[in-house]
Amino acid sequence: MATAKDIIAKAKEFIGTKEIPANSNNVCFNTMYYGRTVSGAAYPWCCAFIWCIFQLCGAADLFYDGQKTALCAALANWFKQEKRFYKSNPQAGDIVFFKFGAGGNWTNHVGLVESVNADGSVNTIEGNTSTGNDCNGGAVMRRIRRSGIVGYGRPAYDDCT
């Protein structure tokens, strides 16, 4: 089974990947998730990116019991049900849930914690983000996050409980 280090290493491989054309949601992670090319506003892909990383690492069962979801709130609720959702003390490899803007679900963006800083901020790897749009920016990027965090889902990696 995969470790947190394995998941982070695989996510790093995709930093810089962008949807083409811009603002289309046409990206390899959506193609893998849906099994076909998709584009348009109905296909935001931050959660599909995380799903793909777990699939590519042979760790599908650590993400939503091996099932599919591209909805951040559904994934966060699953971690709550599994009693693996935390509001503090993030760890490398946690799936971090955010809420940006008003309205909609209680969480609308997701990323992967790469590391935790002494000031409490987290270094993340996120899909469908940018410096100009936190939750629909079209690229896989490293971000430093201090705000907007609603909690952390901790997969049952081999290297943590």
DSSP file (Angstrom, degrees, kcal/mol; ACC not computed):
  #  RESIDUE AA STRUCTURE BP1 BP2  ACC     N-H-->O    O-->H-N    N-H-->O    O-->H-N    TCO  KAPPA ALPHA  PHI   PSI    X-CA   Y-CA   Z-CA
    1    1 A M              0   0    0      0, 0.0    58,-0.1     0, 0.0    57,-0.1   0.000 360.0 360.0 360.0 157.3    0.0    0.0    0.0
    2    2 A A        -     0   0    0     56,-0.1   156,-1.6    52,-0.1     2,-0.2  -0.322 360.0-144.1 -75.3 152.4    1.1    3.6   -0.6
    3    3 A T     >  -     0   0    0    154,-0.2     4,-1.9   155,-0.2     5,-0.2  -0.669  31.7-105.4-105.1 167.8    2.7    5.9    1.9
    4    4 A A  H  > S+     0   0    0     -2,-0.2     4,-2.5     1,-0.2     5,-0.2   0.887 123.4  56.4 -58.4 -38.8    2.2    9.6    2.3
    5    5 A K  H  > S+     0   0    0      1,-0.2     4,-2.4     2,-0.2    -1,-0.2   0.883 105.1  51.3 -61.6 -39.9    5.6   10.1    0.7
    6    6 A D  H  > S+     0   0    0      2,-0.2     4,-2.2     1,-0.2    -1,-0.2   0.924 111.2  47.2 -62.2 -45.5    4.5    8.0   -2.3
    7    7 A I  H  X S+     0   0    0     -4,-1.9     4,-2.3     2,-0.2    -2,-0.2   0.921 113.4  47.7 -64.5 -45.4    1.4   10.2   -2.9
    8    8 A I  H  X S+     0   0    0     -4,-2.5     4,-2.3     1,-0.2    -1,-0.2   0.918 110.7  52.1 -62.9 -43.5    3.3   13.4   -2.5
    9    9 A A  H  X S+     0   0    0     -4,-2.4     4,-1.1     1,-0.2    -1,-0.2   0.908 110.8  47.4 -60.5 -42.1    6.0   12.3   -4.9
   10   10 A K  H >< S+     0   0    0     -4,-2.2     3,-0.5     1,-0.2     4,-0.5   0.919 110.8  51.4 -66.6 -42.7    3.4   11.4   -7.5
   11   11 A A  H >< S+     0   0    0     -4,-2.3     3,-1.6     1,-0.2     4,-0.3   0.892 104.1  58.5 -60.7 -39.8    1.6   14.7   -7.1
   12   12 A K  H >< S+     0   0    0     -4,-2.3     3,-1.5     1,-0.3    -1,-0.2   0.833  94.0  66.8 -58.8 -33.1    4.9   16.6   -7.5
   13   13 A E  T << S+     0   0    0     -4,-1.1    -1,-0.3    -3,-0.5    -2,-0.2   0.742 101.6  48.6 -60.6 -22.9    5.3   15.0  -11.0
   14   14 A F  T X  S+     0   0    0     -3,-1.6     3,-2.6    -4,-0.5   126,-0.3   0.418  74.6 129.5-101.7   0.8    2.3   16.9  -12.2
   15   15 A I  T <  S+     0   0    0     -3,-1.5   126,-0.2    -4,-0.3     3,-0.1  -0.368  76.1  28.2 -58.0 130.1    3.2   20.4  -11.0
   16   16 A G  T 3  S+     0   0    0    124,-2.6    -1,-0.3     1,-0.4     2,-0.2   0.213  84.0 138.0 100.1 -12.7    2.9   22.7  -14.0
   17   17 A T    <   -     0   0    0     -3,-2.6   123,-2.3   123,-0.1    -1,-0.4  -0.464  32.9-172.2 -65.6 134.6    0.2   20.7  -15.7
   18   18 A K  B     -A  139   0A   0    121,-0.2   121,-0.2    -2,-0.2    10,-0.2  -0.919  27.1-107.0-129.6 154.0   -2.5   23.0  -17.2
   19   19 A E        -     0   0    0    119,-2.2     8,-0.2    -2,-0.3     4,-0.1  -0.552  45.1-112.9 -74.4 146.0   -5.8   22.6  -18.8
   20   20 A I  S    S+     0   0    0      6,-2.3     2,-0.2    -2,-0.2   118,-0.0  -0.991  97.0  23.7-133.6 124.8   -5.8   23.3  -22.5
   21   21 A P  S >  S-     0   0    0      0, 0.0     3,-1.2     0, 0.0     5,-0.4   0.642 107.9-102.8 -74.2 169.6   -7.2   25.6  -23.6
   22   22 A A  T 3  S+     0   0    0      1,-0.2    -2,-0.1    -2,-0.2   116,-0.1  -0.211 103.7  18.4 -55.0 146.3   -7.3   27.9  -20.6
   23   23 A N  T 3  S+     0   0    0     -4,-0.1    -1,-0.2   114,-0.1    -3,-0.1   0.705  98.9 102.2  64.9  24.1  -10.7   28.0  -18.7
   24   24 A S  S <  S-     0   0    0     -3,-1.2    16,-3.4     2,-0.1    -2,-0.1   0.651  77.9-135.5-107.7 -19.3  -11.9   24.8  -20.3
   25   25 A N        +     0   0    0     -4,-0.3     2,-1.0     1,-0.2    13,-0.2   0.621  58.7 141.2  63.3  14.6  -11.4   22.2  -17.6
   26   26 A N        +     0   0    0     -5,-0.4    -6,-2.3    11,-0.1     2,-0.3  -0.782  24.8 136.7 -87.0 103.0  -10.0   20.0  -20.4
   27   27 A V    >>  -     0   0    0     -2,-1.0     4,-1.9    11,-0.2     3,-0.7  -0.979  67.8-107.3-150.0 154.0   -7.1   18.3  -18.6
   28   28 A C  H 3> S+     0   0    0     -2,-0.3     4,-2.4     1,-0.2     5,-0.2   0.792 115.4  59.8 -56.8 -31.0   -5.6   14.8  -18.4
   29   29 A F  H 3> S+     0   0    0      2,-0.2     4,-2.5     1,-0.2    -1,-0.2   0.898 106.7  45.8 -68.4 -39.6   -7.0   14.3  -14.8
   30   30 A N  H <> S+     0   0    0     -3,-0.7     4,-3.1     2,-0.2     6,-0.4   0.897 111.2  53.2 -66.9 -39.5  -10.6   14.8  -16.0
   31   31 A T  H  X S+     0   0    0     -4,-1.9     4,-1.6     1,-0.2     5,-0.5   0.923 112.6  44.2 -61.5 -43.4  -10.0   12.5  -19.0
   32   32 A M  H  < S+     0   0    0     -4,-2.4    -2,-0.2     2,-0.2    -1,-0.2   0.925 116.6  46.6 -65.3 -44.5   -8.7    9.7  -16.6
   33   33 A Y  H  < S+     0   0    0     -4,-2.5    -2,-0.2     1,-0.2    -3,-0.2   0.937 123.1  31.9 -65.3 -48.4  -11.6   10.3  -14.2
   34   34 A Y  H  < S-     0   0    0     -4,-3.1    -1,-0.2     2,-0.3    -2,-0.2   0.611 101.7-125.9 -88.6 -12.9  -14.4   10.4  -16.7
   35   35 A G  S  < S+     0   0    0     -4,-1.6     2,-0.3    -5,-0.3    -3,-0.2   0.640  84.7  54.9  77.5  13.3  -12.8    7.9  -19.2
   36   36 A R  S    S-     0   0    0     -5,-0.5    -2,-0.3    -6,-0.4     2,-0.3  -0.968  99.2 -77.6-164.5 163.7  -13.2   10.4  -22.0
   37   37 A T        +     0   0    0     -2,-0.3     2,-0.3    -3,-0.1   -11,-0.1  -0.550  52.8 175.8 -70.9 132.0  -12.3   14.0  -22.9
   38   38 A V        +     0   0    0     -2,-0.3     2,-0.3   -11,-0.2   -11,-0.2  -0.929   8.0 174.7-131.9 158.5  -14.6   16.6  -21.2
   39   39 A S        +     0   0    0     -2,-0.3   -14,-0.2   -13,-0.1     3,-0.2  -0.979  29.7  68.8-157.2 160.6  -14.6   20.3  -21.0
   40   40 A G  S >  S-     0   0    0    -16,-3.4     3,-1.7    -2,-0.3   -16,-0.1  -0.441  88.6 -59.9 115.9 171.1  -16.8   23.1  -19.7
   41   41 A A  T 3  S+     0   0    0      1,-0.3    -1,-0.1    -2,-0.2   -16,-0.1   0.675 120.3  70.2 -64.3 -19.7  -17.9   24.6  -16.4
   42   42 A A  T 3  S+     0   0    0      1,-0.2    -1,-0.3    -3,-0.2    -2,-0.1   0.484  92.6  62.9 -76.3  -1.1  -19.5   21.3  -15.2
   43   43 A Y    <   +     0   0    0     -3,-1.7    -1,-0.2   -19,-0.1    -3,-0.1  -0.308  58.1 165.4-126.3  50.8  -16.0   19.7  -14.8
   44   44 A P        -     0   0    0      0, 0.0     4,-0.2     0, 0.0     3,-0.1  -0.394  21.5-159.5 -61.0 149.9  -13.9   21.4  -12.2
   45   45 A W     >  +     0   0    0      1,-0.1     4,-2.2     2,-0.1     5,-0.2   0.231  55.0 107.8-129.2  17.1  -11.1   19.1  -11.4
   46   46 A C  H  > S+     0   0    0     89,-0.2     4,-1.4     1,-0.2    81,-0.3   0.933  94.5  39.7 -61.6 -43.4   -9.3   19.7   -8.1
   47   47 A C  H  > S+     0   0    0     23,-0.4     4,-2.6     2,-0.2    -1,-0.2   0.858 111.9  56.4 -75.0 -35.4  -10.8   16.5   -6.6
   48   48 A A  H  > S+     0   0    0     22,-0.3     4,-2.6     1,-0.2    -1,-0.2   0.877 104.4  55.5 -62.2 -36.3  -10.4   14.5   -9.8
   49   49 A F  H  X S+     0   0    0     -4,-2.2     4,-2.0     2,-0.2    -1,-0.2   0.945 109.3  44.8 -59.2 -49.1   -6.7   15.4   -9.6
   50   50 A I  H  X S+     0   0    0     -4,-1.4     4,-2.0     1,-0.2    -2,-0.2   0.918 111.6  53.2 -63.6 -43.1   -6.4   14.0   -6.1
   51   51 A W  H  X S+     0   0    0     -4,-2.6     4,-2.2     1,-0.2    -1,-0.2   0.927 108.8  50.6 -55.3 -46.7   -8.4   10.9   -7.2
   52   52 A C  H  X S+     0   0    0     -4,-2.6     4,-3.1     1,-0.2     5,-0.2   0.893 106.0  54.9 -60.8 -41.6   -6.0   10.3  -10.1
   53   53 A I  H  X S+     0   0    0     -4,-2.0     4,-1.3     1,-0.2    -1,-0.2   0.928 110.2  45.7 -59.8 -45.3   -2.9   10.6   -7.8
   54   54 A F  H  <>S+     0   0    0     -4,-2.0     5,-3.0     2,-0.2     6,-0.2   0.892 113.5  50.3 -66.1 -38.6   -4.3    7.8   -5.5
   55   55 A Q  H ><5S+     0   0    0     -4,-2.2     3,-1.8     1,-0.2     5,-0.2   0.946 109.2  50.6 -61.1 -48.7   -5.2    5.7   -8.6
   56   56 A L  H 3<5S+     0   0    0     -4,-3.1    -1,-0.2     1,-0.3    -2,-0.2   0.738 109.9  51.2 -65.0 -23.1   -1.7    6.1  -10.1
   57   57 A C  T 3<5S-     0   0    0     -4,-1.3    -1,-0.3    -5,-0.2    -2,-0.2   0.370 115.1-113.8 -93.3   3.9   -0.1    5.0   -6.8
   58   58 A G  T < 5S+     0   0    0     -3,-1.8    -3,-0.2    -4,-0.2     3,-0.2   0.814  87.2 115.6  68.3  29.2   -2.2    1.9   -6.5
   59   59 A A    > < +     0   0    0     -5,-3.0     3,-1.8    -6,-0.2     4,-0.4  -0.137  20.1 134.9-121.9  35.8   -3.9    3.4   -3.4
   60   60 A A  G >   +     0   0    0      1,-0.3     3,-1.7    -5,-0.2     6,-1.2   0.838  68.1  62.7 -55.7 -35.8   -7.5    3.7   -4.7
   61   61 A D  G 3> S+     0   0    0      1,-0.3     4,-0.6     4,-0.2    -1,-0.3   0.704  94.7  61.4 -67.2 -18.2   -8.9    2.3   -1.4
   62   62 A L  G <4 S+     0   0    0     -3,-1.8     2,-0.6     1,-0.2    -1,-0.3   0.586  97.5  66.4 -81.6  -9.8   -7.4    5.2    0.6
   63   63 A F  T X4 S-     0   0    0     -3,-1.7     3,-1.4    -4,-0.4     4,-0.2  -0.927 131.0 -32.6-115.7 105.2   -9.6    7.6   -1.4
   64   64 A Y  G >4 S-     0   0    0     -2,-0.6     3,-2.1     1,-0.3    -1,-0.1   0.856 112.1 -64.1  58.3  39.4  -13.3    7.3   -0.8
   65   65 A D  G 3< S-     0   0    0     -4,-0.6    -1,-0.3     1,-0.3    -4,-0.2   0.795  97.4 -56.7  54.0  32.6  -13.1    3.5   -0.3
   66   66 A G  G <  S+     0   0    0     -3,-1.4    -1,-0.3    -6,-1.2    -2,-0.2   0.467 112.8 119.0  82.3   0.5  -11.9    3.0   -3.9
   67   67 A Q    <   -     0   0    0     -3,-2.1     2,-0.4    -4,-0.2    -1,-0.3  -0.360  65.3-103.1 -90.8 175.0  -15.0    4.7   -5.3
   68   68 A K        +     0   0    0     -2,-0.1     2,-0.3    -3,-0.1    -1,-0.1  -0.809  42.1 154.6-101.4 140.0  -15.1    7.8   -7.4
   69   69 A T        -     0   0    0     -2,-0.4   -18,-0.2   -22,-0.1    -2,-0.0  -0.889  21.9-178.5-155.2 138.9  -16.1   11.3   -6.4
   70   70 A A        +     0   0    0     -2,-0.3     2,-0.6   -20,-0.1   -23,-0.4   0.154  62.5 101.2-113.0  13.5  -15.1   14.6   -7.9
   71   71 A L     >  -     0   0    0      1,-0.2     4,-2.0   -24,-0.1     3,-0.3  -0.892  62.1-153.9-104.4 115.7  -17.1   16.5   -5.2
   72   72 A C  H  > S+     0   0    0     -2,-0.6     4,-2.7     1,-0.2     5,-0.2   0.888  94.2  52.9 -54.9 -44.6  -15.0   17.9   -2.4
   73   73 A A  H  > S+     0   0    0     34,-0.4     4,-2.6     1,-0.2    -1,-0.2   0.874 107.0  52.1 -63.8 -37.8  -17.9   17.9    0.1
   74   74 A A  H  > S+     0   0    0     -3,-0.3     4,-1.9     2,-0.2    -1,-0.2   0.922 112.0  46.3 -64.3 -42.9  -18.6   14.2   -0.6
   75   75 A L  H  X S+     0   0    0     -4,-2.0     4,-2.2     2,-0.2    -2,-0.2   0.926 113.2  48.6 -65.1 -44.4  -15.0   13.3    0.0
   76   76 A A  H  X S+     0   0    0     -4,-2.7     4,-2.1     1,-0.2    -2,-0.2   0.908 110.7  51.1 -62.2 -41.9  -14.8   15.4    3.2
   77   77 A N  H  X S+     0   0    0     -4,-2.6     4,-2.6     2,-0.2    -1,-0.2   0.864 107.4  54.0 -64.1 -35.6  -18.0   13.8    4.5
   78   78 A W  H  X S+     0   0    0     -4,-1.9     4,-2.3     2,-0.2    -2,-0.2   0.930 107.7  49.5 -63.6 -44.6  -16.5   10.4    3.8
   79   79 A F  H  <>S+     0   0    0     -4,-2.2     5,-3.1     1,-0.2     6,-0.4   0.891 110.7  51.1 -61.5 -37.5  -13.4   11.3    5.9
   80   80 A K  H ><5S+     0   0    0     -4,-2.1     3,-1.5     3,-0.2    -2,-0.2   0.940 109.5  49.5 -62.0 -46.5  -15.8   12.5    8.7
   81   81 A Q  H 3<5S+     0   0    0     -4,-2.6    -2,-0.2     1,-0.3    -1,-0.2   0.866 110.9  49.7 -60.1 -37.5  -17.7    9.2    8.6
   82   82 A E  T 3<5S-     0   0    0     -4,-2.3    -1,-0.3    -5,-0.2    -2,-0.2   0.457 113.7-121.3 -80.1  -0.9  -14.4    7.3    8.8
   83   83 A K  T < 5S+     0   0    0     -3,-1.5    -3,-0.2    -4,-0.2    -2,-0.1   0.883  84.0 114.8  58.9  41.6  -13.4    9.4   11.7
   84   84 A R      < +     0   0    0     -5,-3.1    70,-2.9    -6,-0.1     2,-0.5  -0.054  41.2 107.6-127.2  27.9  -10.3   10.6    9.8
   85   85 A F  E     -B  153   0A   0     -6,-0.4     2,-0.3    68,-0.2    68,-0.2  -0.938  45.5-176.4-112.8 130.2  -11.2   14.3    9.5
   86   86 A Y  E     -B  152   0A   0     66,-3.0    66,-3.0    -2,-0.5     3,-0.1  -0.944  27.4-158.3-129.8 146.5   -9.3   16.8   11.5
   87   87 A K  S    S+     0   0    0     -2,-0.3     2,-0.3    64,-0.2    -1,-0.1   0.479  81.4  18.5 -99.1  -5.3   -9.6   20.6   12.0
   88   88 A S  S    S+     0   0    0      1,-0.2    64,-0.1    64,-0.1     0, 0.0  -0.898  95.7  52.8-151.1 177.6   -6.1   21.0   13.2
   89   89 A N        -     0   0    0     -2,-0.3    -1,-0.2     1,-0.1    -2,-0.0   0.927  68.0-160.8  55.5  55.4   -2.6   19.4   13.3
   90   90 A P        -     0   0    0      0, 0.0     2,-0.3     0, 0.0    -1,-0.1  -0.239   3.5-157.0 -63.9 155.2   -2.2   18.7    9.6
   91   91 A Q    >   -     0   0    0     24,-0.1     3,-2.3    22,-0.0    22,-0.2  -0.938  31.8 -86.1-129.9 153.8    0.4   16.2    8.4
   92   92 A A  T 3  S+     0   0    0     -2,-0.3    22,-0.2     1,-0.3   -88,-0.1  -0.374 117.4  30.3 -56.2 133.1    2.2   15.6    5.2
   93   93 A G  T 3  S+     0   0    0     20,-3.1    -1,-0.3     1,-0.4    21,-0.1   0.236  87.5 132.4  96.2 -12.0   -0.1   13.5    2.9
   94   94 A D    <   -     0   0    0     -3,-2.3    19,-3.0    19,-0.1     2,-0.6  -0.368  61.1-122.7 -65.5 151.0   -3.3   14.8    4.4
   95   95 A I  E     -CD 112 153A   0     58,-3.2    58,-3.3    17,-0.2     2,-0.4  -0.889  30.0-148.6 -93.3 121.2   -6.0   15.9    1.9
   96   96 A V  E     -CD 111 152A   0     15,-1.7    15,-2.0    -2,-0.6     2,-0.4  -0.779   5.8-152.7 -99.6 134.1   -6.8   19.5    2.8
   97   97 A F  E     -CD 110 151A   0     54,-2.9    53,-3.0    -2,-0.4    54,-1.2  -0.873  13.8-171.5-109.3 136.9  -10.3   20.9    2.3
   98   98 A F  E     -CD 109 149A   0     11,-2.9    10,-2.3    -2,-0.4    11,-1.2  -0.821  19.0-151.8-123.2 159.7  -11.0   24.6    1.6
   99   99 A K        +     0   0    0     49,-2.4     2,-0.4    -2,-0.3     8,-0.1  -0.958  20.6 176.7-130.8 115.9  -13.9   27.0    1.3
  100  100 A F        -     0   0    0     -2,-0.4    -2,-0.0     2,-0.1     7,-0.0  -0.967  50.3  -3.5-118.3 134.8  -13.5   30.0   -0.9
  101  101 A G  S    S-     0   0    0     -2,-0.4     2,-0.2     3,-0.0     7,-0.0  -0.056  90.3 -62.4  78.4 177.1  -16.2   32.5   -1.6
  102  102 A A  S    S+     0   0    0     -3,-0.0    -2,-0.1     0, 0.0     0, 0.0  -0.552  88.9  20.9 -97.9 162.3  -19.8   32.5   -0.5
  103  103 A G  S    S+     0   0    0     -2,-0.2     2,-0.0     1,-0.2     0, 0.0   0.074  81.5  65.8  75.2 173.9  -22.6   30.0   -1.2
  104  104 A G  S    S-     0   0    0      2,-0.0    -1,-0.2     4,-0.0     4,-0.1  -0.232  93.4  -8.3  74.5-162.3  -22.5   26.4   -2.3
  105  105 A N        -     0   0    0      2,-0.2     3,-0.1     1,-0.1   -33,-0.0  -0.132  69.7-107.8 -66.4 163.6  -21.1   23.5   -0.3
  106  106 A W  S    S+     0   0    0      1,-0.2     2,-0.3    -7,-0.1    -1,-0.1   0.633 110.8  31.8 -71.2 -13.3  -19.2   23.9    2.9
  107  107 A T        +     0   0    0     -8,-0.1   -34,-0.4     1,-0.1    -8,-0.3  -0.987  59.5 168.4-141.1 137.3  -16.0   22.9    1.1
  108  108 A N        +     0   0    0    -10,-2.3     2,-0.3    -2,-0.3    -9,-0.2   0.255  62.3  42.8-134.5  12.5  -15.3   23.7   -2.6
  109  109 A H  E     -C   98   0A   0    -11,-1.2   -11,-2.9   -63,-0.1     2,-0.3  -0.985  56.9-168.3-157.5 152.1  -11.6   23.0   -3.1
  110  110 A V  E     +C   97   0A   0     -2,-0.3    17,-0.5    17,-0.2     2,-0.3  -0.983  10.6 161.7-143.6 150.2   -9.2   20.3   -2.2
  111  111 A G  E     -C   96   0A   0    -15,-2.0   -15,-1.7    -2,-0.3     2,-0.4  -0.840  37.1 -97.1-150.7-171.7   -5.4   19.8   -2.3
  112  112 A L  E     -CE  95 125A   0     13,-2.2    13,-2.1    -2,-0.3     2,-0.6  -0.973  30.4-125.2-121.1 129.1   -2.7   17.7   -0.8
  113  113 A V  E     + E   0 124A   0    -19,-3.0   -20,-3.1    -2,-0.4    11,-0.3  -0.621  27.5 177.0 -74.1 119.4   -0.5   18.8    2.2
  114  114 A E  E     -     0   0A   0      9,-3.4     2,-0.3    -2,-0.6    10,-0.2   0.853  66.3 -23.1 -87.0 -42.2    3.1   18.5    1.1
  115  115 A S  E     - E   0 123A   0      8,-1.5     8,-2.8   -24,-0.1     2,-0.4  -0.975  59.3-118.3-162.1 166.4    4.5   19.9    4.4
  116  116 A V  E     - E   0 122A   0     -2,-0.3     6,-0.2     6,-0.2     2,-0.2  -0.943  25.8-140.0-116.9 134.4    3.6   22.0    7.4
  117  117 A N    >   -     0   0    0      4,-2.9     3,-2.1    -2,-0.4    -2,-0.0  -0.546  24.5-112.2 -92.8 158.2    5.4   25.3    8.3
  118  118 A A  T 3  S+     0   0    0      1,-0.3    -1,-0.1    -2,-0.2    -2,-0.0   0.781 116.7  58.7 -59.1 -29.1    6.3   26.5   11.8
  119  119 A D  T 3  S-     0   0    0      2,-0.1    -1,-0.3     1,-0.1     3,-0.1   0.416 122.0-104.7 -83.3   3.8    3.8   29.3   11.5
  120  120 A G  S <  S+     0   0    0     -3,-2.1    -2,-0.1     1,-0.3    -1,-0.1   0.274  81.2 127.2  92.9 -11.4    0.9   26.8   11.0
  121  121 A S        -     0   0    0     -5,-0.1    -4,-2.9     1,-0.0     2,-0.4  -0.341  52.1-132.8 -72.5 162.6    0.5   27.4    7.3
  122  122 A V  E     -EF 116 145A   0     23,-2.5    23,-2.9    -6,-0.2     2,-0.5  -0.943   2.2-137.6-121.8 141.9    0.7   24.5    4.9
  123  123 A N  E     -EF 115 144A   0     -8,-2.8    -9,-3.4    -2,-0.4    -8,-1.5  -0.852  37.5-175.7 -90.8 126.6    2.5   23.9    1.7
  124  124 A T  E     -EF 113 143A   0     19,-3.1    19,-1.9    -2,-0.5     2,-0.5  -0.800  32.5-143.3-124.2 161.9    0.1   22.2   -0.7
  125  125 A I  E     +EF 112 142A   0    -13,-2.1   -13,-2.2    -2,-0.3     2,-0.4  -0.997  35.7 177.2-120.0 121.6    0.0   20.7   -4.1
  126  126 A E  E     - F   0 141A   0     15,-2.7    15,-2.3    -2,-0.5     3,-0.3  -0.947  24.6-139.8-130.5 145.1   -3.4   21.5   -5.7
  127  127 A G  E    S+     0   0A   0    -17,-0.5   -17,-0.2    -2,-0.4    13,-0.2  -0.743  84.4  21.7 -96.3 152.4   -5.0   20.9   -9.0
  128  128 A N  E    S+     0   0A   0     -2,-0.3     9,-1.2     1,-0.2     2,-0.3   0.919  97.4 115.9  59.0  50.4   -7.2   23.5  -10.7
  129  129 A T  E     + F   0 139A   0     10,-2.3    10,-1.0    -3,-0.3     2,-0.3  -0.859  34.7 173.3-135.3 170.7   -5.7   26.5   -8.9
  130  130 A S        -     0   0    0      3,-1.0     3,-0.3    -2,-0.3     6,-0.1  -0.953  49.1 -99.0-165.0 171.0   -3.7   29.6   -9.7
  131  131 A T  S    S+     0   0    0     -2,-0.3     3,-0.2     1,-0.2    -1,-0.0   0.715 125.3  45.1 -71.1 -17.8   -2.4   32.7   -8.0
  132  132 A G  S    S+     0   0    0      1,-0.3     2,-0.3     5,-0.1    -1,-0.2   0.584 122.7  31.0 -99.1 -12.6   -5.4   34.6   -9.5
  133  133 A N        -     0   0    0     -3,-0.3    -3,-1.0     1,-0.1     3,-0.5  -0.845  64.5-162.7-149.7 106.3   -8.1   32.0   -8.8
  134  134 A D  S    S+     0   0    0     -2,-0.3     3,-0.2     1,-0.2    -1,-0.1   0.815  88.4  21.8 -61.3 -34.7   -7.8   29.8   -5.7
  135  135 A C  S    S+     0   0    0      1,-0.1    -1,-0.2    -6,-0.1   -89,-0.2   0.264 131.8  30.4-127.0  13.7  -10.3   27.1   -6.7
  136  136 A N  S    S+     0   0    0     -3,-0.5    -7,-0.3    -6,-0.1    -2,-0.1  -0.122  73.3 127.0-160.0  51.7  -10.7   27.2  -10.5
  137  137 A G        -     0   0    0     -9,-1.2    -8,-0.2    -4,-0.3    -6,-0.1   0.573  66.2-123.8 -97.8 -10.4   -7.4   28.4  -11.8
  138  138 A G  S    S+     0   0    0      1,-0.2  -119,-2.2    -8,-0.1     2,-0.3   0.580  72.1  84.5  88.3   9.5   -6.5   25.7  -14.3
  139  139 A A  E    S-AF  18 129A   0    -10,-1.0   -10,-2.3  -121,-0.2     2,-0.6  -0.968  73.3-117.6-143.0 158.1   -3.1   24.4  -13.2
  140  140 A V  E     +     0   0A   0   -123,-2.3  -124,-2.6    -2,-0.3     2,-0.3  -0.874  53.5 159.6 -91.0 123.8   -1.4   22.1  -10.8
  141  141 A M  E     - F   0 126A   0    -15,-2.3   -15,-2.7    -2,-0.6     2,-0.4  -0.950  46.2-112.4-142.9 158.1    0.6   24.3   -8.4
  142  142 A R  E     - F   0 125A   0     -2,-0.3     2,-0.3   -17,-0.2   -17,-0.2  -0.790  42.0-178.8 -84.4 138.2    2.3   24.4   -5.1
  143  143 A R  E     - F   0 124A   0    -19,-1.9   -19,-3.1    -2,-0.4     2,-0.5  -0.949  28.1-136.6-133.7 156.9    0.6   26.9   -2.8
  144  144 A I  E     - F   0 123A   0     -2,-0.3     2,-0.4   -21,-0.2   -21,-0.2  -0.981  30.9-165.6-111.0 120.9    1.2   28.2    0.7
  145  145 A R  E     + F   0 122A   0    -23,-2.9   -23,-2.5    -2,-0.5     3,-0.1  -0.910  32.7 151.2-118.2 133.7   -2.1   28.3    2.5
  146  146 A R        +     0   0    0     -2,-0.4     2,-0.3   -25,-0.2    -1,-0.1   0.525  69.7  38.8-122.8 -24.9   -3.1   30.0    5.8
  147  147 A S  S    S+     0   0    0      1,-0.1    -1,-0.2     3,-0.0     3,-0.1  -0.814  92.7  44.2-130.2 167.0   -6.7   30.7    5.3
  148  148 A G  S    S+     0   0    0      1,-0.3   -49,-2.4    -2,-0.3     2,-0.4   0.378  73.5 139.4  83.1  -4.1   -9.8   29.1    3.8
  149  149 A I  E     + D   0  98A   0    -51,-0.2    -1,-0.3     1,-0.2   -51,-0.3  -0.593  24.9 173.2 -79.1 126.9   -9.0   25.8    5.4
  150  150 A V  E     -     0   0A   0    -53,-3.0     2,-0.3    -2,-0.4   -52,-0.2   0.570  60.0 -51.6-106.0 -14.6  -12.0   23.9    6.8
  151  151 A G  E     - D   0  97A   0    -54,-1.2   -54,-2.9   -64,-0.0     2,-0.4  -0.954  47.7 -97.9 162.9-178.9  -10.2   20.6    7.7
  152  152 A Y  E     -BD  86  96A   0    -66,-3.0   -66,-3.0    -2,-0.3     2,-0.5  -0.993  15.7-150.2-134.4 130.9   -8.0   17.7    6.8
  153  153 A G  E     -BD  85  95A   0    -58,-3.3   -58,-3.2    -2,-0.4   -68,-0.2  -0.887  15.8-153.6 -97.7 130.2   -8.8   14.2    5.7
  154  154 A R        -     0   0    0    -70,-2.9   -60,-0.1    -2,-0.5   -61,-0.0  -0.870   8.0-145.2-110.3 103.6   -6.1   11.7    6.7
  155  155 A P        -     0   0    0      0, 0.0     2,-2.1     0, 0.0   -92,-0.1  -0.269  28.9-107.4 -60.7 152.7   -5.9    8.6    4.5
  156  156 A A        +     0   0    0    -94,-0.1     5,-0.1     5,-0.1    -2,-0.0  -0.449  53.6 178.9 -83.1  66.3   -4.9    5.4    6.3
  157  157 A Y    >   -     0   0    0     -2,-2.1     3,-1.0     1,-0.1  -154,-0.2  -0.172  42.0-114.2 -63.2 160.8   -1.4    5.3    4.8
  158  158 A D  T 3  S+     0   0    0   -156,-1.6  -155,-0.2     1,-0.2    -1,-0.1   0.791 116.0  52.2 -63.9 -27.8    1.0    2.5    5.7
  159  159 A D  T 3  S+     0   0    0   -157,-0.2     2,-0.3     2,-0.0    -1,-0.2   0.307 113.3  36.6 -98.7   9.9    3.2    5.1    7.5
  160  160 A C    <         0   0    0     -3,-1.0    -6,-0.0     1,-0.0     0, 0.0  -0.982 360.0 360.0-151.8 163.5    0.5    6.7    9.7
  161  161 A T              0   0    0     -2,-0.3    -5,-0.1    -5,-0.1    -7,-0.1   0.421 360.0 360.0-101.2 360.0   -2.5    5.7   11.7
